[in-house]
Amino acid sequence: MGPFTNEELVGEALKPYRDRIVIATKFGIKLQDSKQVQNSHPSGIRESLEGSLKRLKTDMIDLYYQHRLDTQVPIEDVAGTIKDLIGEGKIKHWGLLEAGVQTVRRAHAVQPVTADQIEPPGRKHCSSRYRTDAGRVEEHRRGIGKNSSVRRSLSRRVGKAHGIIDGIANHRILTPIRRCG
């Protein structure tokens, strides 16, 4: 089992149902010397996307999240690359994970951010900063009309809602979009 096994399994299992589901996955982390390192450079985003498309057996990702902010790459460069990929038809929407209000605003100014995600309170690695920022970010989300998602297991609900596979979808890969602006 390697680092991309989840995408491969989900891609194989959901290929027959692709026209009835929404696929979300993440970018911004790569393996280097067996360690995870941030990589949200434009070339890294494109490389990550091409790998995900192949593993997920699809030609387009519905929702593409930046896994963690990369302090070496301005968010405007990330958003510009995403804008290009949307224009190329390779992704439909994009989102940010655990980004602060100013970061979301700067990204949104280049390419509208469809979704963002904050770790819910109680997660082991959920620091007080995220819990504190959550209220401010939620206020900003309402101001720009974006969807907000919170991590949770969706496999049973999604599988039943679509009348397909019960319990197979990985919550990190498959996420329904309630509203995409």
C-alpha positions, 0 to 999 in steps of 0.5 A: 500500500503506497501513498496513492492507494486511496485514489487508485481504489476510489478511481477503480470502484467509482469509474462506472458511476463517474457521471453521478458523483462528485470527486474531490481530492487534494494537492500541495504535498509531495514525497521527497526522500520518503518524507512529505513536503509542501509543493504548491509551485505551479509545476507541482500543482500540474504534476499532482493533478495529472497523477490524480486524474490518472489514478482516479480514472477521470478527465476532470476533478470536481473539487481540488483542495490545496492540502496545506498552505505553502509558505514558499509560494504566494497564494496568488500564484496558486490561484492563478494556476488553478484559474488556468486549470479551470480554463483547461477543463481539468478541474471544476472548482477549488478550495483551501484547507485551514486558510486564514481570512486574508489568505482566502480573500487574496486567493478569491481575488484571483480565482473565486474559492468554491470551498474551504475546510477547517478542522473541527474542534476535538481533532488531535492536531486541531490547534487553538488557532484553527478554532479561533480562526474558524469564526472569522473565516466563517464570517468571511465565507458568508460574505463571498458566498462560498460553501464550507465543509467540515471533515467527516466520513461521508461514505455511507451517506453518499453511497446511499444518496446515489444508490451506489456503493455503500461504504466504499468511498474514502472521505478524503477523496469523495465530498459532495458539494452542496452549493458551488457559486 
